[in-house]
Structure formats: C-alpha cells, structure tokens
C-alpha cells in the first residue's frame, strides 16, 4: 500500500473495499505483535507523532500513544486545555508549530467538522483524523470493521443496525459508510430529531424510525452514545423517554436479534442506550473493539509513515 505513504486519513470516503481489507490485514499482523511477550518492533523508530486533542478522549488518545510505543515511534501528547490554544492560538499556528518541532505525523481531534482536512492542507505531513465534529472518525470505523470481521469472519452480506444519536455521531458516519462499502446492508435508526433524513442516502443506508424494525434480524448492532453534551436544542422530550423507546435491554435483544454482535464506541451511558447487563452478553464486542483499536491505529500509522512492506 505504498500509495498511502505520506498521505492523510481524514475520512474513509476515498478508500475502496480492497484498500480497507489491506489495512485490516495489516492490523491483524499488528495484533500478533501485541500478543508477544515483549510487544515492541522498530518499524517507526526515529519518527515522532504529535497527538493534538481539542476534545477529551480516553480510548482514542491512549490507543494512539500505545500504537506509537509498540512501533518504536516517539509520541508527544498535547491537550488544547494545557497549550497555547487557551491563549487564543489558532489551529493554523498550532499545526505550523507542530511541523516546526519536527513532527512526522499529526493525530488531530477537533470539535469542528472539516478541521482535519484543513490541517492536512496546511501541514505537509500525514494527518490522521481522530474525530472532527460530527463529520468522521475513520480509525473508529476501521476498528469496528476489524472487530466484526474477527467475530463473524466476513463483512459482505451482514446486516448492520446503527441505533441512537446519529445526528451528532461521527462514529455512525464512518462505520455506516465503511460497512456499506464492504458489502454490508446498513440501517440507521433513532428518534426523528436525531436522525437527519439525508443521512441514509449519503451513507448508502436505509432509515428506519422503528427500533424493533431496525433490530429484527440484524447480524451486528451498533448502539450509539447519546451525546448529552451536544443536546442543547431540546431534541429530546426527556432522558427517561429516550431510554424507554430507544434503550436496548436483554428482553428486546433476545426477542429480535439474539445472535447479533453488539458494538458500542464508548464511553457507554449505562442504563440509557444500553441496559448494563448488555455489556456482559457473550456477543458483546465492546472489549474486542478496544483491542482492535490499538492494532488498527498501528496499521494506519505504519502505512502512512512507512508505506507498507513495499515502501
């Protein structure tokens, strides 16, 4: 995959199904490294990756840090709350500072949609989008694919139901488009106020306003986090009503899709989008998603900075 070397990963729209498969295959190789007694390789020795996060993150930031460490790269983690951003420094100047410091790649999380693509246009080094506004979260989409492929063996032909706060979810956009590109049948479901009508056609998915209709017969269910920090416009009558109509509990699950794989991007609002016992089901892949995240981010950094085995 030498064509990916030196480029950026701002979304998954430009990746073919074959390219996605190649990244996932590389991630499987990275998972083998992670399983070694001493999980370290010198693949990116001498490279420096700057992690620039304008929003809070646990799984994404720390998995990128671990990915860098395993591959032998140096990582510098910069939180906007403790940088010159609080003094009014613009994204442009922060990106220029990162490049001047000698960073070889930039991993960026930003609250504004399109920020990663803009940073990539300025930087002249590979930029990995770690989530920008409600636009995209490409490495999350890739790790979701990897987790499901490990559990089901294939992606093509599967039926995926994405349930909940689609309106505010960059995870939903990346996962839905990636699964659809890999041959899955995708259904988006949620309250009408949290489900933009244009989302279905734009992502190659169908829209279903009935939760039971979306879940029935699904092979994979992705429950989205209700993003309460973005609920400022009165889009929901109450949290209790959301829980009653759109929360997934064991009774609903066993009646509609007992053999499905359960995904959730985390962090989980326990008792809101998922009943707490759902996370302990044998088909819950939430922990598998976390494990897949490190391997996928290793694969992405490796291809962007090393160009794959072929250089």
C-alpha distance (Angstrom), angle and dihedral (degrees) to the residues before:
residue distance angle dihedral
X1 . . .
X2 3.79 . .
X3 3.81 88.6 .
X4 3.81 89.0 72.9
X5 3.79 94.4 54.5
X6 3.78 113.1 112.6
X7 3.81 93.7 6.5
X8 3.80 128.1 108.1
X9 3.80 133.6 -113.6
X10 3.80 106.9 -139.4
X11 3.80 96.8 147.6
X12 3.79 139.9 -16.7
X13 3.80 97.1 -108.9
X14 3.78 94.6 100.9
X15 3.80 95.9 48.9
X16 3.79 121.2 96.3
X17 3.79 122.4 -143.0
X18 3.82 88.3 -104.3
X19 3.80 91.6 53.2
X20 3.80 91.0 48.7
X21 3.80 90.2 50.5
X22 3.80 90.1 51.5
X23 3.80 91.9 52.6
X24 3.81 90.3 48.1
X25 3.81 90.9 49.0
X26 3.80 89.4 52.0
X27 3.80 89.2 48.7
X28 3.81 89.1 55.7
X29 3.81 88.2 55.9
X30 3.79 89.1 49.3
X31 3.81 89.7 51.1
X32 3.80 88.3 57.0
X33 3.81 88.9 55.4
X34 3.80 90.2 49.9
X35 3.80 89.2 54.8
X36 3.80 94.3 57.5
X37 3.81 120.9 105.2
X38 3.82 88.2 -114.5
X39 3.82 106.3 29.2
X40 3.78 100.2 -159.3
X41 3.83 133.5 117.8
X42 3.82 129.4 169.9
X43 3.82 95.3 -131.1
X44 3.83 94.0 124.8
X45 3.78 99.7 24.5
X46 3.80 110.5 154.1
X47 3.82 93.9 22.7
X48 3.80 123.0 116.8
X49 3.80 123.6 -150.7
X50 3.81 119.9 -165.9
X51 3.80 115.4 -150.9
X52 3.80 108.4 -155.1
X53 3.81 113.3 -175.2
X54 3.81 122.0 -179.4
X55 3.82 90.3 174.2
X56 3.78 132.5 48.4
X57 3.79 117.0 -90.0
X58 3.78 137.8 168.8
X59 3.81 109.9 169.2
X60 3.78 98.9 34.3
X61 3.80 99.1 43.4
X62 3.79 96.3 43.0
X63 3.80 93.6 44.6
X64 3.80 90.0 53.3
X65 3.81 89.1 49.2
X66 3.79 90.7 51.4
X67 3.81 91.4 44.9
X68 3.80 89.9 55.5
X69 3.80 92.6 47.3
X70 3.81 94.5 50.3
X71 3.82 91.8 48.3
X72 3.81 92.5 48.7
X73 3.81 96.5 -111.4
X74 3.79 124.0 135.8
X75 3.79 114.4 -120.6
X76 3.77 128.0 -159.3
X77 3.79 114.4 -163.9
X78 3.79 116.3 -153.7
X79 3.80 122.7 -176.0
X80 3.79 116.1 -161.0
X81 3.81 90.5 -136.2
X82 3.80 91.3 63.4
X83 3.80 99.4 37.4
X84 3.79 137.5 74.4
X85 3.79 87.7 -82.1
X86 3.82 87.1 87.4
X87 3.81 86.9 58.9
X88 3.78 91.3 55.9
X89 3.80 101.4 -92.7
X90 3.80 110.4 161.5
X91 3.79 125.5 -125.4
X92 3.80 88.7 -112.3
X93 3.79 93.0 56.3
X94 3.80 92.4 43.9
X95 3.80 90.7 52.2
X96 3.79 91.3 47.7
X97 3.80 89.5 50.4
X98 3.81 90.4 52.2
X99 3.80 91.2 52.1
X100 3.81 91.9 46.2
X101 3.81 89.5 52.3
X102 3.80 88.5 60.0
X103 3.79 101.4 -104.9
X104 3.81 113.3 167.0
X105 3.80 94.4 -160.1
X106 3.78 138.1 10.6
X107 3.81 126.2 -142.4
X108 3.80 108.4 -161.9
X109 3.80 134.4 -169.5
X110 3.79 114.3 -178.1
X111 3.82 136.1 165.6
X112 3.83 93.4 -131.4
X113 3.79 120.9 82.9
X114 3.79 110.7 -121.8
X115 3.81 94.9 24.4
X116 3.81 93.4 118.8
X117 3.81 93.7 52.5
X118 3.80 90.2 47.9
X119 3.80 91.2 49.6
X120 3.81 89.8 49.4
X121 3.81 90.1 53.4
X122 3.81 90.2 53.5
X123 3.78 102.4 36.8
X124 3.78 108.1 61.8
X125 3.82 88.0 -151.7
X126 3.82 129.4 84.7
X127 3.79 114.1 -75.0
X128 3.81 122.4 -161.1
X129 3.78 115.9 -158.6
X130 3.81 108.5 -133.1
X131 3.81 90.5 -178.3
X132 3.81 129.1 -43.9
X133 3.79 118.4 -159.5
X134 3.79 110.4 -67.1
X135 3.81 92.9 -34.7
X136 3.80 112.2 89.0
X137 3.79 148.1 -27.6
X138 3.81 102.5 -170.9
X139 3.80 100.5 177.5
X140 3.82 89.3 51.3
X141 3.79 89.3 53.5
X142 3.80 90.7 50.0
X143 3.80 94.1 48.7
X144 3.79 90.1 49.8
X145 3.80 88.8 54.4
X146 3.80 91.7 48.0
X147 3.81 93.6 48.9
X148 3.81 91.6 51.0
X149 3.80 94.1 43.5
X150 3.80 89.4 53.9
X151 3.79 92.5 50.9
X152 3.82 100.3 38.0
X153 3.80 101.6 26.4
X154 3.80 94.0 -134.6
X155 3.80 139.8 46.8
X156 3.80 102.6 -163.1
X157 3.78 113.4 91.7
X158 3.79 96.4 17.2
X159 3.80 120.8 131.2
X160 3.80 112.7 -131.0
X161 3.81 123.3 -168.0
X162 3.82 116.0 -163.9
X163 3.79 108.0 -163.6
X164 3.80 133.2 -170.2
X165 3.79 136.4 11.2
X166 3.80 99.0 19.3
X167 3.81 92.4 154.7
X168 3.80 94.7 68.8
X169 3.80 98.4 29.1
X170 3.80 120.9 108.7
X171 3.83 85.3 174.2
X172 3.81 90.9 61.1
X173 3.79 92.2 50.8
X174 3.80 95.0 49.4
X175 3.80 95.7 42.4
X176 3.81 96.1 44.1
X177 3.79 94.8 50.1
X178 3.83 92.5 43.9
X179 3.81 94.8 48.8
X180 3.80 91.1 46.1
X181 3.81 90.9 50.2
X182 3.80 89.0 52.0
X183 3.80 92.0 54.5
X184 3.80 102.8 -94.1
X185 3.79 124.0 136.7
X186 3.82 107.3 -121.8
X187 3.80 128.0 -158.3
X188 3.81 123.4 -172.9
X189 3.79 116.9 -155.0
X190 3.78 134.8 175.3
X191 3.79 144.8 107.2
X192 3.83 110.2 -42.5
X193 3.81 90.5 -116.6
X194 3.82 90.2 56.1
X195 3.79 96.8 42.4
X196 3.82 114.3 71.9
X197 3.83 109.1 -147.7
X198 3.80 92.5 -134.2
X199 3.81 92.0 56.7
X200 3.80 95.2 83.2
X201 3.82 99.5 55.1
X202 3.80 92.0 37.8
X203 3.81 92.0 55.1
X204 3.78 99.2 35.9
X205 3.81 91.4 -110.3
X206 3.77 138.7 121.5
X207 3.80 121.2 -119.9
X208 3.80 122.6 -130.9
X209 3.81 122.8 -177.6
X210 3.81 91.9 -168.7
X211 3.80 115.6 82.2
X212 3.78 94.9 -156.2
X213 3.79 90.8 50.1
X214 3.79 90.3 52.2
X215 3.81 95.3 47.5
X216 3.77 99.5 42.3
X217 3.79 109.1 107.4
X218 3.81 95.6 -5.5
X219 3.80 117.8 154.4
X220 3.82 93.3 -161.3
X221 3.80 128.6 24.9
X222 3.79 122.1 -165.7
X223 3.80 112.0 -165.2
X224 3.79 109.9 -160.1
X225 3.78 124.5 -142.6
X226 3.80 112.0 -108.2
X227 3.80 98.8 -121.6
X228 3.77 98.7 -140.5
X229 3.81 91.1 172.9
X230 3.83 88.0 66.3
X231 3.82 96.9 44.0
X232 3.80 98.7 101.8
X233 3.81 99.2 123.9
X234 3.79 102.5 67.4
X235 3.80 93.1 -107.7
X236 3.82 92.9 151.3
X237 3.82 128.6 49.4
X238 3.81 91.2 -142.3
X239 3.79 142.9 -29.7
X240 3.80 89.5 -111.8
X241 3.81 92.0 57.3
X242 3.79 91.7 48.0
X243 3.80 90.1 51.2
X244 3.80 92.4 48.9
X245 3.81 96.5 47.5
X246 3.79 103.5 31.1
X247 3.79 107.1 20.0
X248 3.80 114.7 108.9
X249 3.79 117.8 -134.6
X250 3.79 132.3 173.8
X251 3.81 95.3 -97.0
X252 3.80 92.3 54.8
X253 3.78 91.2 44.1
X254 3.80 97.1 50.1
X255 3.80 91.9 46.5
X256 3.81 96.9 48.6
X257 3.82 112.0 23.4
X258 3.84 111.3 3.2
X259 3.81 94.9 159.6
X260 3.79 97.3 46.3
X261 3.79 126.2 118.2
X262 3.82 112.1 -117.0
X263 3.81 119.2 -139.8
X264 3.79 130.7 -177.4
X265 3.82 125.1 171.6
X266 3.82 93.1 -145.5
X267 2.87 162.4 -108.6
X268 3.81 91.9 92.0
X269 3.79 121.6 -143.6
X270 3.79 93.4 -141.7
X271 3.76 111.4 -141.2
X272 3.82 93.3 15.9
X273 3.81 114.1 71.2
X274 3.81 91.4 3.7
X275 3.78 132.9 29.0
X276 3.84 106.4 -123.3
X277 3.81 93.3 -115.0
X278 3.81 90.6 60.8
X279 3.80 91.0 75.1
X280 3.81 90.2 61.5
X281 3.79 96.2 54.1
X282 3.84 115.3 119.5
X283 3.82 89.0 -120.1
X284 3.80 94.6 52.9
X285 3.81 108.6 119.7
X286 3.79 97.1 -177.7
X287 3.80 94.0 112.3
X288 3.80 90.5 41.6
X289 3.82 87.7 56.4
X290 3.80 90.0 56.1
X291 3.81 91.5 49.8
X292 3.80 91.5 46.6
X293 3.81 90.1 50.3
X294 3.79 95.1 68.2
X295 3.82 93.0 47.1
X296 3.82 92.9 47.4
X297 3.79 93.3 49.0
X298 3.79 90.2 48.4
X299 3.81 88.8 52.6
X300 3.80 93.6 48.7
X301 3.81 94.1 48.8
X302 3.78 91.0 45.4
X303 3.80 93.6 52.9
X304 3.79 95.0 43.2
X305 3.80 95.0 47.8
X306 3.79 102.3 28.5
X307 3.77 104.2 27.2
X308 3.80 94.8 -132.9
X309 3.77 127.9 -82.0
X310 3.76 91.8 -47.6
X311 3.81 92.7 56.2
